[in-house]
Amino acid sequence: MTLRMAQKVMFKESWPIIYIILAILTPLLHAEVEVRRITPPKLSANFLGQKVLCHRPMRRGSPNMSVEQRYGKVIVSNYGHGDSCWALAPGCADYSNNLLINSRYSKDLKKDTPITIIGAGAIGLFVAYDLLIKGYSNITIVAEVFDALTSHISGGLVAPVSIDNDAKVQSTIYKIGFKAYNFYKSIAEKKHSHIIEGAVVLPTYFENRDDSGLETYVGVVMEQAKDVILDFCNGTTRKMIVYDDGIFVDTCKLMTAITDYLKKNKVKFVKKKISSFSQVRDKFIINCAGLGAKELSSDNKIVPVQGHLIMLKNQNPANLQYMISVYLNEGTTKSGQKVRRSFCIFPKYLPNSGANDFGMIGTTFIEGATNLTPNKEEFDIVHKNAKEFFGIK
Ligand SMILES: Cc1cc2nc3c(=O)[nH]c(=O)nc-3n(C[C@H](O)[C@H](O)[C@H](O)COP(=O)(O)OP(=O)(O)OC[C@H]3O[C@@H](n4cnc5c(N)ncnc54)[C@H](O)[C@@H]3O)c2cc1C
């Protein structure tokens, strides 16, 4: 048989296999990426509400979750969670309370021993809640401020992003994150025993899987992300990925729900600034002072990371049942500070706002910036970036 004849025979005999491969591949090749239509929020100037400047308590290296003996007191630290405080709070409350309970300092810690928590933000409230659940009954929260904290006004995306984590602590942070995710999910699914509102499951869009911080959650507590095209019904489309089981924490609602539960269970609330641990009568102290920990614990690793958020007005809440978070660029503010800019949108209300004053856009990350350097021009950049993202002229 000549070579040409041999090739002909082989080709003839391979046909069924080629046919089967083509039959499998064809539908895959034509599988269409899902297109989701989103009506953009109204973003002209008269639809913009309150401009919110706030500061994340970021700690270089990692959040401080530790226990030590100082000034004759047992001091637990739980602060410095950067942009992931909400994403981690219920999990890190359990983690730091267990550190105390299992420490060598706990021999005097009885269920009715007085414990003082410094700070009434998300971390302080969750620490108190977790102690109650663990059976401790003599808890006081002391805080300089109780209202309009960063914990109330920030976003509520549950994703462990933008904290400065040493690789050594990363696996602990993920475990804490899984616990927190499950805590919120039980609220969202109305299965939580004490808290009935404050978290919802919502589609959460990112530009790619790596930016989400959620890939380690996949297969543990979350489903895989899907590729989708967002169509803003104005000629603009964007290729994104979506976790349909993302979680949005309605931060103000949840702070109120937990505070109510704590008060019902006799947790005491005292308004006072603590300048030194020696001012606290109780032996057991849990420091949840956020940025205040820099001074209180003389912790120079604490750095404020400034953020700019804009509330929206007169929107249709039904059109904003999702979250988006996209990194944009790095630059320099007018005052010469380094800024990372992202576009995000959350379905957020602030207390006392009208029913349609709904939604929040942002944000910036400016390390080291404080109220003294508000970088106000960044609000205009947030607004411009939001319009550009949605293709609004
Ligand atoms: C723009 C922006 C967007 C964000 N988005 C998200 C998000 O989408 N997801 C997420 O997980 N996180 C997000 N965060 C981060 C999160 O909101 C914060 O990290 C978090 O609210 C910090 O909580 P906290 O309890 O540590 O501190 P805080 O809420 O600041 O509370 C600190 C408490 O300590 C008290 N205190 C401080 N010093 C003293 C003292 N010396 N004596 C007595 N009391 C004291 C204060 O009065 C206050 O009660 C965002 C933050 C910003 C700024």
Ligand as a Chemical Component Dictionary entry (heavy atoms), coordinates in Angstrom:
data_LIG
# 
_chem_comp.id                   LIG 
_chem_comp.type                 NON-POLYMER 
_chem_comp.pdbx_formal_charge   0 
_chem_comp.three_letter_code    LIG 
# 
loop_
_chem_comp_atom.comp_id 
_chem_comp_atom.atom_id 
_chem_comp_atom.alt_atom_id 
_chem_comp_atom.type_symbol 
_chem_comp_atom.charge 
_chem_comp_atom.model_Cartn_x 
_chem_comp_atom.model_Cartn_y 
_chem_comp_atom.model_Cartn_z 
_chem_comp_atom.pdbx_ordinal 
LIG C1  C1  C 0 -14.785 53.744 52.532 1  
LIG C2  C2  C 0 -14.821 52.465 53.327 2  
LIG C3  C3  C 0 -15.439 51.354 52.798 3  
LIG C4  C4  C 0 -15.441 50.152 53.501 4  
LIG N1  N1  N 0 -16.059 49.068 52.963 5  
LIG C5  C5  C 0 -16.035 47.893 53.621 6  
LIG C6  C6  C 0 -16.646 46.743 53.050 7  
LIG O1  O1  O 0 -17.270 46.819 51.978 8  
LIG N2  N2  N 0 -16.535 45.555 53.718 9  
LIG C7  C7  C 0 -15.871 45.453 54.916 10 
LIG O2  O2  O 0 -15.762 44.350 55.445 11 
LIG N3  N3  N 0 -15.307 46.541 55.492 12 
LIG C8  C8  C 0 -15.367 47.738 54.859 13 
LIG N4  N4  N 0 -14.771 48.838 55.417 14 
LIG C9  C9  C 0 -13.994 48.669 56.657 15 
LIG C10 C10 C 0 -14.810 48.740 57.902 16 
LIG O3  O3  O 0 -15.895 49.598 57.778 17 
LIG C11 C11 C 0 -13.960 49.208 59.066 18 
LIG O4  O4  O 0 -12.761 48.509 59.074 19 
LIG C12 C12 C 0 -14.695 48.964 60.353 20 
LIG O5  O5  O 0 -15.889 49.654 60.391 21 
LIG C13 C13 C 0 -13.854 49.222 61.573 22 
LIG O6  O6  O 0 -14.580 48.769 62.687 23 
LIG P1  P1  P 0 -13.999 48.885 64.119 24 
LIG O7  O7  O 0 -15.010 48.326 65.050 25 
LIG O8  O8  O 0 -12.632 48.333 64.155 26 
LIG O9  O9  O 0 -13.809 50.475 64.321 27 
LIG P2  P2  P 0 -14.836 51.678 64.407 28 
LIG O10 O10 O 0 -16.112 51.434 63.723 29 
LIG O11 O11 O 0 -14.055 52.882 63.995 30 
LIG O12 O12 O 0 -15.142 51.773 65.971 31 
LIG C14 C14 C 0 -14.150 52.112 66.878 32 
LIG C15 C15 C 0 -14.789 52.304 68.253 33 
LIG O13 O13 O 0 -13.762 52.491 69.204 34 
LIG C16 C16 C 0 -14.041 53.649 69.985 35 
LIG N5  N5  N 0 -12.783 54.183 70.496 36 
LIG C17 C17 C 0 -11.638 54.435 69.814 37 
LIG N6  N6  N 0 -10.691 54.883 70.648 38 
LIG C18 C18 C 0 -11.267 54.896 71.899 39 
LIG C19 C19 C 0 -10.802 55.255 73.181 40 
LIG N7  N7  N 0 -9.548  55.688 73.377 41 
LIG N8  N8  N 0 -11.653 55.190 74.227 42 
LIG C20 C20 C 0 -12.929 54.769 74.061 43 
LIG N9  N9  N 0 -13.415 54.402 72.849 44 
LIG C21 C21 C 0 -12.589 54.469 71.802 45 
LIG C22 C22 C 0 -14.756 54.554 68.997 46 
LIG O14 O14 O 0 -15.440 55.588 69.690 47 
LIG C23 C23 C 0 -15.685 53.525 68.343 48 
LIG O15 O15 O 0 -16.792 53.275 69.171 49 
LIG C24 C24 C 0 -14.805 50.065 54.768 50 
LIG C25 C25 C 0 -14.220 51.210 55.323 51 
LIG C26 C26 C 0 -14.229 52.400 54.622 52 
LIG C27 C27 C 0 -13.602 53.607 55.243 53 
# 
loop_
_chem_comp_bond.comp_id 
_chem_comp_bond.atom_id_1 
_chem_comp_bond.atom_id_2 
_chem_comp_bond.value_order 
_chem_comp_bond.pdbx_ordinal 
LIG C1  C2  SING 1  
LIG C2  C3  SING 2  
LIG C2  C26 DOUB 3  
LIG C3  C4  DOUB 4  
LIG C4  N1  SING 5  
LIG C4  C24 SING 6  
LIG N1  C5  DOUB 7  
LIG C5  C6  SING 8  
LIG C5  C8  SING 9  
LIG C6  O1  DOUB 10 
LIG C6  N2  SING 11 
LIG N2  C7  SING 12 
LIG C7  O2  DOUB 13 
LIG C7  N3  SING 14 
LIG N3  C8  DOUB 15 
LIG C8  N4  SING 16 
LIG N4  C9  SING 17 
LIG N4  C24 SING 18 
LIG C9  C10 SING 19 
LIG C10 O3  SING 20 
LIG C10 C11 SING 21 
LIG C11 O4  SING 22 
LIG C11 C12 SING 23 
LIG C12 O5  SING 24 
LIG C12 C13 SING 25 
LIG C13 O6  SING 26 
LIG O6  P1  SING 27 
LIG P1  O7  DOUB 28 
LIG P1  O8  SING 29 
LIG P1  O9  SING 30 
LIG O9  P2  SING 31 
LIG P2  O10 DOUB 32 
LIG P2  O11 SING 33 
LIG P2  O12 SING 34 
LIG O12 C14 SING 35 
LIG C14 C15 SING 36 
LIG C15 O13 SING 37 
LIG C15 C23 SING 38 
LIG O13 C16 SING 39 
LIG C16 N5  SING 40 
LIG C16 C22 SING 41 
LIG N5  C17 SING 42 
LIG N5  C21 SING 43 
LIG C17 N6  DOUB 44 
LIG N6  C18 SING 45 
LIG C18 C19 SING 46 
LIG C18 C21 DOUB 47 
LIG C19 N7  SING 48 
LIG C19 N8  DOUB 49 
LIG N8  C20 SING 50 
LIG C20 N9  DOUB 51 
LIG N9  C21 SING 52 
LIG C22 O14 SING 53 
LIG C22 C23 SING 54 
LIG C23 O15 SING 55 
LIG C24 C25 DOUB 56 
LIG C25 C26 SING 57 
LIG C26 C27 SING 58 
# 
